Amino acid sequence: MSTVVETTEVAAQAPRSRGRIRSALRTPAGMVGAVVVVAISCLGLLAPLLASSDPAAQQAGASLLGPSTDHLLGTDEIGRDIFSRLLYGIRQNVIVVILAVPVSKAIGVVIGLLSTMHRRIDTAVQRILDVLIAFPNLILGACLVAFLGAGFGTVVVVIVVIGIPMAARLTRTAVLTQREREYVLGARAVGASRLGVLFRHVLPNSLDALIVNFVLSAATAIFVEGGLSLLGFGIQPPNPSLGSMVDAGLPYLADQPFYALAPVTVITALVIGLNLFADALNRALRRG
């Protein structure tokens, strides 16, 4: 009987999760958030096809031009097309999120699972996580930049490190809640190993909080990339990024407002869209 319960609970988890995601997409907030994020992400991923010019190409005598048919958002101080740079800046952000967030969640999940296997390991891990959580994201990022130097790779590492503690804590809490359930006791009774129970049975039934955290971590990643690049620690010129465009455009706000306002608008829209979807998803999971 325990084995039947175990198999049923594990097999049902994936359909339940997919159903709750669909439920979140049916709400106005979830739909708006998802559409905004997908639309902006597609603009970035299709940047090579949509950009009107090379984002690094300079046009002599065309500095700080206003919007026109040739330059939809005008040009920057050295004659580069702002719209093209905006698209490639979005592309950089999307790539950072795709690379960093899944890695940080995977590492956090493994740490969370392993910390539940022995009390001493758990104590040591929790103290390390306390130290990481104590640092504000940008301060922690600046500390890592001091060791690793500025650049795209450093931004990815910073976002990975920032995302680990919450994933580890959520996984640990979920495991401690799930491991006394009947299906786990049934798996142990039929001889399943401790690691097997954790990875095959407990983890699939602990995904709800991790799914919401994944979406929120994507919003945090966009904010952190923008903040680091704004401070000059992130993606370095001439490669465009949303944060570096804001930093470069602020001195020219009166002459060319789109230079800074366009990337600020995109960052704001992405963060709000991800938070709307995460909130709708969280409500759907609680109702589940």
PASEBA-813694 format. One record per residue (C-alpha): x, y, z; residue number from 1. Coordinates in nm, 3 decimals, padded with zeros to 5 digits. Last residue first. Example, Ala and Ser with C-alpha at 12.3 -4.5 7.8 and 13.67 -1.06 7.14 Angstrom:
2
<rec xx="01.367" yy="-00.106" zz="00.714" n="2"/>
<rec xx="01.230" yy="-00.450" zz="00.780" n="1"/>
This chain:
288
<rec xx="-00.363" yy="02.370" zz="-00.535" n="288"/>
<rec xx="-00.490" yy="02.702" zz="-00.396" n="287"/>
<rec xx="-00.146" yy="02.780" zz="-00.261" n="286"/>
<rec xx="00.012" yy="02.684" zz="-00.595" n="285"/>
<rec xx="-00.226" yy="02.911" zz="-00.786" n="284"/>
<rec xx="-00.153" yy="03.205" zz="-00.553" n="283"/>
<rec xx="00.223" yy="03.151" zz="-00.592" n="282"/>
<rec xx="00.187" yy="03.135" zz="-00.969" n="281"/>
<rec xx="-00.005" yy="03.463" zz="-00.978" n="280"/>
<rec xx="00.260" yy="03.627" zz="-00.759" n="279"/>
<rec xx="00.543" yy="03.485" zz="-00.972" n="278"/>
<rec xx="00.371" yy="03.606" zz="-01.291" n="277"/>
<rec xx="00.329" yy="03.958" zz="-01.155" n="276"/>
<rec xx="00.688" yy="03.955" zz="-01.023" n="275"/>
<rec xx="00.825" yy="03.849" zz="-01.361" n="274"/>
<rec xx="00.629" yy="04.120" zz="-01.541" n="273"/>
<rec xx="00.730" yy="04.389" zz="-01.289" n="272"/>
<rec xx="01.099" yy="04.297" zz="-01.327" n="271"/>
<rec xx="01.081" yy="04.281" zz="-01.705" n="270"/>
<rec xx="00.884" yy="04.606" zz="-01.737" n="269"/>
<rec xx="01.119" yy="04.794" zz="-01.505" n="268"/>
<rec xx="01.429" yy="04.673" zz="-01.691" n="267"/>
<rec xx="01.269" yy="04.767" zz="-02.026" n="266"/>
<rec xx="01.165" yy="05.112" zz="-01.905" n="265"/>
<rec xx="01.512" yy="05.181" zz="-01.762" n="264"/>
<rec xx="01.663" yy="05.069" zz="-02.094" n="263"/>
<rec xx="01.445" yy="05.319" zz="-02.287" n="262"/>
<rec xx="01.480" yy="05.602" zz="-02.033" n="261"/>
<rec xx="01.859" yy="05.628" zz="-02.054" n="260"/>
<rec xx="01.920" yy="05.694" zz="-02.425" n="259"/>
<rec xx="01.554" yy="05.782" zz="-02.481" n="258"/>
<rec xx="01.605" yy="06.114" zz="-02.301" n="257"/>
<rec xx="01.850" yy="06.250" zz="-02.563" n="256"/>
<rec xx="01.943" yy="06.613" zz="-02.495" n="255"/>
<rec xx="01.808" yy="06.649" zz="-02.140" n="254"/>
<rec xx="01.907" yy="06.297" zz="-02.028" n="253"/>
<rec xx="02.255" yy="06.322" zz="-02.179" n="252"/>
<rec xx="02.454" yy="06.271" zz="-01.856" n="251"/>
<rec xx="02.221" yy="05.977" zz="-01.768" n="250"/>
<rec xx="02.274" yy="05.791" zz="-02.096" n="249"/>
<rec xx="02.604" yy="05.614" zz="-02.021" n="248"/>
<rec xx="02.482" yy="05.473" zz="-01.688" n="247"/>
<rec xx="02.144" yy="05.372" zz="-01.830" n="246"/>
<rec xx="02.315" yy="05.208" zz="-02.127" n="245"/>
<rec xx="02.552" yy="05.024" zz="-01.889" n="244"/>
<rec xx="02.254" yy="04.881" zz="-01.702" n="243"/>
<rec xx="02.071" yy="04.762" zz="-02.013" n="242"/>
<rec xx="02.377" yy="04.598" zz="-02.161" n="241"/>
<rec xx="02.574" yy="04.681" zz="-02.475" n="240"/>
<rec xx="02.915" yy="04.532" zz="-02.551" n="239"/>
<rec xx="03.154" yy="04.821" zz="-02.622" n="238"/>
<rec xx="03.183" yy="04.838" zz="-02.330" n="237"/>
<rec xx="03.195" yy="04.605" zz="-02.025" n="236"/>
<rec xx="02.925" yy="04.384" zz="-01.882" n="235"/>
<rec xx="02.912" yy="04.446" zz="-01.508" n="234"/>
<rec xx="03.120" yy="04.641" zz="-01.260" n="233"/>
<rec xx="03.066" yy="04.992" zz="-01.401" n="232"/>
<rec xx="02.815" yy="05.091" zz="-01.134" n="231"/>
<rec xx="02.529" yy="05.083" zz="-01.386" n="230"/>
<rec xx="02.659" yy="04.747" zz="-01.507" n="229"/>
<rec xx="02.640" yy="04.607" zz="-01.154" n="228"/>
<rec xx="02.292" yy="04.748" zz="-01.096" n="227"/>
<rec xx="02.153" yy="04.631" zz="-01.429" n="226"/>
<rec xx="02.294" yy="04.284" zz="-01.384" n="225"/>
<rec xx="02.159" yy="04.273" zz="-01.027" n="224"/>
<rec xx="01.810" yy="04.385" zz="-01.132" n="223"/>
<rec xx="01.792" yy="04.137" zz="-01.417" n="222"/>
<rec xx="01.914" yy="03.857" zz="-01.191" n="221"/>
<rec xx="01.663" yy="03.951" zz="-00.920" n="220"/>
<rec xx="01.378" yy="03.920" zz="-01.171" n="219"/>
<rec xx="01.508" yy="03.578" zz="-01.279" n="218"/>
<rec xx="01.538" yy="03.483" zz="-00.912" n="217"/>
<rec xx="01.168" yy="03.563" zz="-00.866" n="216"/>
<rec xx="01.079" yy="03.314" zz="-01.140" n="215"/>
<rec xx="01.300" yy="03.043" zz="-00.991" n="214"/>
<rec xx="01.166" yy="03.113" zz="-00.641" n="213"/>
<rec xx="00.812" yy="03.045" zz="-00.764" n="212"/>
<rec xx="00.923" yy="02.711" zz="-00.911" n="211"/>
<rec xx="01.124" yy="02.628" zz="-00.599" n="210"/>
<rec xx="00.822" yy="02.679" zz="-00.372" n="209"/>
<rec xx="00.619" yy="02.426" zz="-00.571" n="208"/>
<rec xx="00.895" yy="02.174" zz="-00.640" n="207"/>
<rec xx="00.896" yy="01.977" zz="-00.315" n="206"/>
<rec xx="00.718" yy="01.665" zz="-00.440" n="205"/>
<rec xx="00.977" yy="01.606" zz="-00.710" n="204"/>
<rec xx="01.251" yy="01.650" zz="-00.445" n="203"/>
<rec xx="01.115" yy="01.393" zz="-00.198" n="202"/>
<rec xx="01.074" yy="01.099" zz="-00.436" n="201"/>
<rec xx="01.358" yy="01.045" zz="-00.680" n="200"/>
<rec xx="01.629" yy="01.274" zz="-00.541" n="199"/>
<rec xx="01.574" yy="01.234" zz="-00.166" n="198"/>
<rec xx="01.454" yy="00.873" zz="-00.171" n="197"/>
<rec xx="01.743" yy="00.771" zz="-00.392" n="196"/>
<rec xx="01.989" yy="00.950" zz="-00.166" n="195"/>
<rec xx="01.857" yy="00.759" zz="00.136" n="194"/>
<rec xx="01.855" yy="00.428" zz="-00.048" n="193"/>
<rec xx="01.527" yy="00.255" zz="-00.135" n="192"/>
<rec xx="01.474" yy="-00.072" zz="00.055" n="191"/>
<rec xx="01.098" yy="-00.136" zz="00.031" n="190"/>
<rec xx="01.039" yy="00.023" zz="00.371" n="189"/>
<rec xx="01.233" yy="00.333" zz="00.275" n="188"/>
<rec xx="01.002" yy="00.396" zz="-00.019" n="187"/>
<rec xx="00.698" yy="00.342" zz="00.203" n="186"/>
<rec xx="00.827" yy="00.588" zz="00.462" n="185"/>
<rec xx="00.868" yy="00.842" zz="00.183" n="184"/>
<rec xx="00.514" yy="00.774" zz="00.052" n="183"/>
<rec xx="00.371" yy="00.814" zz="00.402" n="182"/>
<rec xx="00.516" yy="01.159" zz="00.465" n="181"/>
<rec xx="00.798" yy="01.199" zz="00.718" n="180"/>
<rec xx="01.044" yy="01.311" zz="00.450" n="179"/>
<rec xx="00.816" yy="01.580" zz="00.311" n="178"/>
<rec xx="00.845" yy="01.861" zz="00.566" n="177"/>
<rec xx="01.220" yy="01.826" zz="00.627" n="176"/>
<rec xx="01.265" yy="01.802" zz="00.251" n="175"/>
<rec xx="01.062" yy="02.117" zz="00.186" n="174"/>
<rec xx="01.254" yy="02.317" zz="00.446" n="173"/>
<rec xx="01.589" yy="02.201" zz="00.307" n="172"/>
<rec xx="01.483" yy="02.279" zz="-00.050" n="171"/>
<rec xx="01.364" yy="02.627" zz="00.043" n="170"/>
<rec xx="01.687" yy="02.700" zz="00.232" n="169"/>
<rec xx="01.908" yy="02.575" zz="-00.052" n="168"/>
<rec xx="01.713" yy="02.770" zz="-00.315" n="167"/>
<rec xx="01.731" yy="03.083" zz="-00.098" n="166"/>
<rec xx="02.105" yy="03.049" zz="-00.040" n="165"/>
<rec xx="02.207" yy="02.967" zz="-00.402" n="164"/>
<rec xx="02.062" yy="03.264" zz="-00.591" n="163"/>
<rec xx="02.322" yy="03.523" zz="-00.490" n="162"/>
<rec xx="02.611" yy="03.293" zz="-00.580" n="161"/>
<rec xx="02.470" yy="03.221" zz="-00.928" n="160"/>
<rec xx="02.394" yy="03.590" zz="-00.986" n="159"/>
<rec xx="02.749" yy="03.688" zz="-00.893" n="158"/>
<rec xx="02.899" yy="03.414" zz="-01.112" n="157"/>
<rec xx="02.696" yy="03.528" zz="-01.415" n="156"/>
<rec xx="02.795" yy="03.892" zz="-01.360" n="155"/>
<rec xx="03.159" yy="03.783" zz="-01.328" n="154"/>
<rec xx="03.145" yy="03.604" zz="-01.661" n="153"/>
<rec xx="03.008" yy="03.914" zz="-01.836" n="152"/>
<rec xx="03.280" yy="04.145" zz="-01.707" n="151"/>
<rec xx="03.439" yy="04.312" zz="-01.408" n="150"/>
<rec xx="03.724" yy="04.158" zz="-01.211" n="149"/>
<rec xx="03.719" yy="03.827" zz="-01.021" n="148"/>
<rec xx="03.832" yy="03.927" zz="-00.672" n="147"/>
<rec xx="03.699" yy="04.284" zz="-00.648" n="146"/>
<rec xx="03.402" yy="04.176" zz="-00.863" n="145"/>
<rec xx="03.309" yy="03.926" zz="-00.592" n="144"/>
<rec xx="03.298" yy="04.201" zz="-00.331" n="143"/>
<rec xx="03.094" yy="04.426" zz="-00.562" n="142"/>
<rec xx="02.842" yy="04.146" zz="-00.614" n="141"/>
<rec xx="02.808" yy="04.091" zz="-00.241" n="140"/>
<rec xx="02.743" yy="04.463" zz="-00.201" n="139"/>
<rec xx="02.495" yy="04.453" zz="-00.491" n="138"/>
<rec xx="02.300" yy="04.165" zz="-00.339" n="137"/>
<rec xx="02.291" yy="04.294" zz="00.017" n="136"/>
<rec xx="02.517" yy="04.078" zz="00.238" n="135"/>
<rec xx="02.358" yy="03.893" zz="00.532" n="134"/>
<rec xx="02.224" yy="03.623" zz="00.298" n="133"/>
<rec xx="02.577" yy="03.504" zz="00.219" n="132"/>
<rec xx="02.677" yy="03.488" zz="00.587" n="131"/>
<rec xx="02.358" yy="03.304" zz="00.684" n="130"/>
<rec xx="02.419" yy="03.057" zz="00.400" n="129"/>
<rec xx="02.758" yy="02.973" zz="00.548" n="128"/>
<rec xx="02.598" yy="02.924" zz="00.891" n="127"/>
<rec xx="02.329" yy="02.701" zz="00.742" n="126"/>
<rec xx="02.584" yy="02.483" zz="00.564" n="125"/>
<rec xx="02.788" yy="02.424" zz="00.881" n="124"/>
<rec xx="02.479" yy="02.330" zz="01.086" n="123"/>
<rec xx="02.342" yy="02.102" zz="00.814" n="122"/>
<rec xx="02.673" yy="01.921" zz="00.776" n="121"/>
<rec xx="02.680" yy="01.864" zz="01.151" n="120"/>
<rec xx="02.320" yy="01.737" zz="01.154" n="119"/>
<rec xx="02.365" yy="01.491" zz="00.867" n="118"/>
<rec xx="02.154" yy="01.413" zz="00.560" n="117"/>
<rec xx="01.944" yy="01.729" zz="00.552" n="116"/>
<rec xx="02.236" yy="01.944" zz="00.433" n="115"/>
<rec xx="02.273" yy="01.721" zz="00.128" n="114"/>
<rec xx="01.929" yy="01.810" zz="-00.005" n="113"/>
<rec xx="01.971" yy="02.183" zz="00.048" n="112"/>
<rec xx="02.317" yy="02.182" zz="-00.109" n="111"/>
<rec xx="02.185" yy="01.991" zz="-00.412" n="110"/>
<rec xx="01.889" yy="02.229" zz="-00.445" n="109"/>
<rec xx="02.113" yy="02.536" zz="-00.415" n="108"/>
<rec xx="02.349" yy="02.408" zz="-00.683" n="107"/>
<rec xx="02.058" yy="02.342" zz="-00.921" n="106"/>
<rec xx="01.896" yy="02.677" zz="-00.842" n="105"/>
<rec xx="02.219" yy="02.868" zz="-00.904" n="104"/>
<rec xx="02.280" yy="02.683" zz="-01.230" n="103"/>
<rec xx="01.923" yy="02.741" zz="-01.352" n="102"/>
<rec xx="01.952" yy="03.116" zz="-01.271" n="101"/>
<rec xx="02.294" yy="03.185" zz="-01.420" n="100"/>
<rec xx="02.294" yy="03.076" zz="-01.783" n="99"/>
<rec xx="01.937" yy="03.156" zz="-01.890" n="98"/>
<rec xx="01.932" yy="03.477" zz="-01.682" n="97"/>
<rec xx="02.264" yy="03.599" zz="-01.827" n="96"/>
<rec xx="02.148" yy="03.511" zz="-02.179" n="95"/>
<rec xx="01.826" yy="03.709" zz="-02.130" n="94"/>
<rec xx="02.019" yy="04.007" zz="-01.998" n="93"/>
<rec xx="02.263" yy="04.005" zz="-02.289" n="92"/>
<rec xx="01.976" yy="03.983" zz="-02.539" n="91"/>
<rec xx="01.804" yy="04.278" zz="-02.373" n="90"/>
<rec xx="02.125" yy="04.477" zz="-02.426" n="89"/>
<rec xx="02.133" yy="04.358" zz="-02.787" n="88"/>
<rec xx="01.784" yy="04.498" zz="-02.842" n="87"/>
<rec xx="01.872" yy="04.823" zz="-02.663" n="86"/>
<rec xx="02.190" yy="04.861" zz="-02.869" n="85"/>
<rec xx="01.989" yy="04.833" zz="-03.188" n="84"/>
<rec xx="01.734" yy="05.086" zz="-03.063" n="83"/>
<rec xx="02.007" yy="05.324" zz="-02.950" n="82"/>
<rec xx="02.182" yy="05.340" zz="-03.290" n="81"/>
<rec xx="02.544" yy="05.445" zz="-03.237" n="80"/>
<rec xx="02.648" yy="05.802" zz="-03.320" n="79"/>
<rec xx="02.912" yy="05.864" zz="-03.054" n="78"/>
<rec xx="02.689" yy="06.038" zz="-02.799" n="77"/>
<rec xx="02.398" yy="05.801" zz="-02.855" n="76"/>
<rec xx="02.156" yy="05.779" zz="-03.144" n="75"/>
<rec xx="01.779" yy="05.812" zz="-03.190" n="74"/>
<rec xx="01.509" yy="05.577" zz="-03.064" n="73"/>
<rec xx="01.381" yy="05.457" zz="-03.402" n="72"/>
<rec xx="01.701" yy="05.550" zz="-03.584" n="71"/>
<rec xx="01.652" yy="05.558" zz="-03.962" n="70"/>
<rec xx="01.282" yy="05.642" zz="-03.943" n="69"/>
<rec xx="01.359" yy="05.905" zz="-03.681" n="68"/>
<rec xx="01.402" yy="05.941" zz="-03.304" n="67"/>
<rec xx="01.634" yy="06.223" zz="-03.193" n="66"/>
<rec xx="02.002" yy="06.247" zz="-03.281" n="65"/>
<rec xx="02.253" yy="06.241" zz="-02.997" n="64"/>
<rec xx="02.558" yy="06.200" zz="-03.224" n="63"/>
<rec xx="02.509" yy="06.165" zz="-03.597" n="62"/>
<rec xx="02.813" yy="06.350" zz="-03.733" n="61"/>
<rec xx="03.004" yy="06.029" zz="-03.803" n="60"/>
<rec xx="02.799" yy="05.713" zz="-03.761" n="59"/>
<rec xx="02.940" yy="05.457" zz="-03.519" n="58"/>
<rec xx="02.870" yy="05.085" zz="-03.550" n="57"/>
<rec xx="02.877" yy="04.898" zz="-03.216" n="56"/>
<rec xx="02.511" yy="04.796" zz="-03.216" n="55"/>
<rec xx="02.537" yy="04.690" zz="-03.583" n="54"/>
<rec xx="02.232" yy="04.831" zz="-03.756" n="53"/>
<rec xx="01.851" yy="04.816" zz="-03.779" n="52"/>
<rec xx="01.829" yy="04.544" zz="-03.514" n="51"/>
<rec xx="01.540" yy="04.301" zz="-03.569" n="50"/>
<rec xx="01.719" yy="03.996" zz="-03.711" n="49"/>
<rec xx="02.031" yy="04.000" zz="-03.493" n="48"/>
<rec xx="01.811" yy="04.106" zz="-03.197" n="47"/>
<rec xx="01.582" yy="03.802" zz="-03.220" n="46"/>
<rec xx="01.675" yy="03.679" zz="-02.871" n="45"/>
<rec xx="01.632" yy="04.030" zz="-02.734" n="44"/>
<rec xx="01.295" yy="04.099" zz="-02.890" n="43"/>
<rec xx="01.185" yy="03.750" zz="-02.787" n="42"/>
<rec xx="01.274" yy="03.828" zz="-02.426" n="41"/>
<rec xx="01.067" yy="04.146" zz="-02.438" n="40"/>
<rec xx="00.762" yy="03.959" zz="-02.568" n="39"/>
<rec xx="00.804" yy="03.665" zz="-02.330" n="38"/>
<rec xx="00.839" yy="03.889" zz="-02.023" n="37"/>
<rec xx="00.546" yy="04.115" zz="-02.113" n="36"/>
<rec xx="00.320" yy="03.824" zz="-02.210" n="35"/>
<rec xx="00.401" yy="03.632" zz="-01.890" n="34"/>
<rec xx="00.331" yy="03.930" zz="-01.665" n="33"/>
<rec xx="00.007" yy="04.019" zz="-01.841" n="32"/>
<rec xx="-00.115" yy="03.656" zz="-01.826" n="31"/>
<rec xx="-00.023" yy="03.613" zz="-01.461" n="30"/>
<rec xx="-00.186" yy="03.941" zz="-01.360" n="29"/>
<rec xx="-00.505" yy="03.869" zz="-01.556" n="28"/>
<rec xx="-00.534" yy="03.512" zz="-01.422" n="27"/>
<rec xx="-00.540" yy="03.226" zz="-01.675" n="26"/>
<rec xx="-00.159" yy="03.205" zz="-01.681" n="25"/>
<rec xx="-00.155" yy="03.118" zz="-01.311" n="24"/>
<rec xx="-00.397" yy="02.831" zz="-01.373" n="23"/>
<rec xx="-00.173" yy="02.703" zz="-01.653" n="22"/>
<rec xx="00.121" yy="02.709" zz="-01.411" n="21"/>
<rec xx="-00.096" yy="02.525" zz="-01.160" n="20"/>
<rec xx="-00.178" yy="02.256" zz="-01.414" n="19"/>
<rec xx="00.187" yy="02.210" zz="-01.502" n="18"/>
<rec xx="00.274" yy="02.167" zz="-01.134" n="17"/>
<rec xx="-00.011" yy="01.919" zz="-01.082" n="16"/>
<rec xx="00.091" yy="01.722" zz="-01.392" n="15"/>
<rec xx="00.450" yy="01.701" zz="-01.257" n="14"/>
<rec xx="00.347" yy="01.600" zz="-00.904" n="13"/>
<rec xx="00.107" yy="01.319" zz="-00.995" n="12"/>
<rec xx="00.376" yy="01.062" zz="-01.070" n="11"/>
<rec xx="00.547" yy="01.121" zz="-00.735" n="10"/>
<rec xx="00.225" yy="01.100" zz="-00.535" n="9"/>
<rec xx="00.098" yy="00.788" zz="-00.716" n="8"/>
<rec xx="00.425" yy="00.600" zz="-00.688" n="7"/>
<rec xx="00.457" yy="00.669" zz="-00.316" n="6"/>
<rec xx="00.093" yy="00.582" zz="-00.242" n="5"/>
<rec xx="00.129" yy="00.251" zz="-00.432" n="4"/>
<rec xx="00.451" yy="00.172" zz="-00.246" n="3"/>
<rec xx="00.282" yy="00.243" zz="00.088" n="2"/>
<rec xx="00.000" yy="00.000" zz="00.000" n="1"/>
